[in-house]
Amino acid sequence: MFLNILIQNQLFALLNDQFVVYLEAMAHIVGNKHANLSEIEKEYMRTMLAAGLWSILKKWMIRGCIESPEEMARMTLIFFDV
């Protein structure tokens, strides 16, 4: 699997970096739940969200995808208060 190859070759962080850029581009679609944050706070928040999401995915894969995708989605929504 592609993601396993990235993990094995220490390249998984590249996805995270690109996801931060993606989150920034999608900010206008996501909504204004955090409209009261400063721009620097929003930047740090995007970085934290991206790292958290990719870290959850990486942990799930390393563990052998024991949990169902639905269970992972449920936990992720709880963790990120969505």
N, C-alpha and C positions, 0 to 999 in steps of 0.2 A: 504494500500500500504506500502511496506517495508520502503521506504524513509520517509513516514509520521511517522511511528513508531520510526525511528531513531530520527527524529526531536522532537517528543513528549517526548522522553526519554533522551534528551540531548546527544545523541550519534552520531549526524551527523558529528562532527569534526573527528571522526575516519576515515570516508571516505576521508576527506581532507588529513589527514596524510598519508594514503596509496597511495593516488593519487600523492603526492609529490615523493614518492619512485618510482611509475610507470613512472612519467615524467623523472626522472633521468635515469631509465633503457631504456627509449625510445629516449634519446637525440641523439643517432647516426642515428636514422631513420628520425627525425624531420627535419634535415637539418642544415646548417651552417649559417643561417641568423644572428645569434648572436655569430659567431665564435670569434669576436674581444673582447668579454667579458672575464673577468677573471673567474676562477673557482668559487670564492666566489660570484661574480655577477650572474653567472649562477644559483648557488644554491638559492640565494634570488629571482631570477626571477622565478624559478620553484615554489617556495613557494607562491609567489604572484599570479602566474597564477592558481595554484590549488585552492587557497582560493577564487579567483575571480570567477572561474567556478562553484565551489560548492555553493558559495553565491548566484550567479544568479539562479541556480537550486532551491535552498531553497526558495528564494524570490518568484519565479514563482509558486512553490507548495503552499506556504502559501497564495498566492493571488488566489488560485483555478485554476491554469493553464488557465487563461483567454486568454492569447495570444496563438497562434498556435505554434506547435513545429518549423515550418518553420520561423515564426517571431522571435522566440527566437534564432534560429540559425543565422539568419540575424544580429540581434543586437549583438550577441556574437562575430561574425566575425568582426564587426565594432569596438567593444570595444577593441578587442585584436589585431587589425590591421593585420588580417590574409588575 
